[in-house]
Amino acid sequence: MKAASASRNAYIDTLRGVSILGVVCVHFAGSFVTTDIHAWSPSFFLGLVLNQGANFAVPLFVFLSGLLAGLSRSSPGLWTYYSGRFWRIAFPYLIASAAAFFLLNHYTRWQALPGLQEKIVWLVQHVGFFGVEPTLYFIPLILQLYLLQPLLKQLPGWCARLLPGITPTASAAAITALLLALHIWIGLKSYEGALNYYIWARPNAAFWAFYFFLGLHFSTLTSRLSRRVMLNIAGIAGLTAIAAMLWNFLQLTNPAVVGPNFEFNRLDFAYTRPELMIYDFAMIIALGAGVALGWSPRPTPFAYLGRYTLEIYLWHILVLYYGAWRFPVALESCRKMPELIVIICIAAAVLIAVTTDLLRRGIAFAKAHRIALITVPETPPRRSG
């Protein structure tokens, strides 16, 4: 079954928009479940629903990044490919990192480091791996995957040529299964504490390569599946996701399980908790089926947000901090009126998207209406007679 085109696909844009709004909700709504100040209040329960329900957002982003790369028909040289990724992603990331470094108190902590070597190591580690602001870890992660993309894209074909009788489709399926096994192993080991979650799981390409590879070769992996089979898979995956999330909430809302101090639970191990690993995988399969089925809904407000996912991701923490987090009265209002949590999340995403849209339109207008100063040479006077 042929996947829909990636060129301004309304369904893919909608998934991207839902995902980026989910990321904003995970970060802002999550602040109401990470301290016991809000525990078991209405704002806590709404924050918990948004934070946990949107957990699939980052896995979906990784999947869609691979999917769009796989659907692309362009084949630039490596230099063009890597330089394009730098100017499109890495350069804006460096600007946002610099802003976060000075505006979110990281500069003060950096200055307190004992020597120049420690300061340089801190910058290299945080800019290149952890994120200067911890929520920015996704950009170094996706850059790691883009660095590996040429290799991952050709890998099934290479394996098929090395192993006679193995088709590229079978090779892609086998590699996908191996990467899924690696994903599960790293996840469980990180959850158990045998591996450091903040090194091996959250920002590590080895952990996320499964979703990226799945998206990169999604068309190949689903090419022989009928529409009926895809619908059945999507339905089973959807039911699995619902069951996993229900179990998750039963655990998180049971004081006997989480203990008297909710803030000490393992909630932050979001991508490695077994129930959420199942939930995330099921959600990506259920939502990804729509791509294989060629779903093409009408453009929605989510699709509009989906055009500006990078900008929203890079700047939403600063907008939330200076628009809400730094004001105790805003947090208290959210505690009294939990619906404000949703309104603030939507407002932050829309503000960044509209600002980016207007800026791009302004630049396009300026380029299309450039004023050129032309020097006209003087015409010598005519001689009479």
ABEGO torsion letter per residue (X at the ends): XBBBBABGBAAAAAAAAAAAAAAAAAAAAAAAAABAAABGBAAAAAAAAAAAAAAAAAAAAAAAAAAAAAABABBBBAAAAAAAAAAAAAAAAAAAAAAAAAAAGAAAAAAABABAAAAAAAAAAAAAAAEABAAAAAAAAAAAAAAAAAAAAAAAAAAAAABBGBBAAAAAAAAAAAAAAAAAAAAAAAAAGABBAAAAAAABAAAAAAAAAAAAAAAAAAAABBAAAAAAAAAAAAAAAAAAAAAAAAAAABAAAAEABAAABAAABAAABAAAAAAAAAAAAAAAAAAAAGBBBBBBAAAAAAAAAAAAAAAAAAAAAAAAAABAAAAAAAAABAAAAAAAAAAAAAAAAAAAAAAAAAAAAAAAABBBBBBBBBBBBBBBX
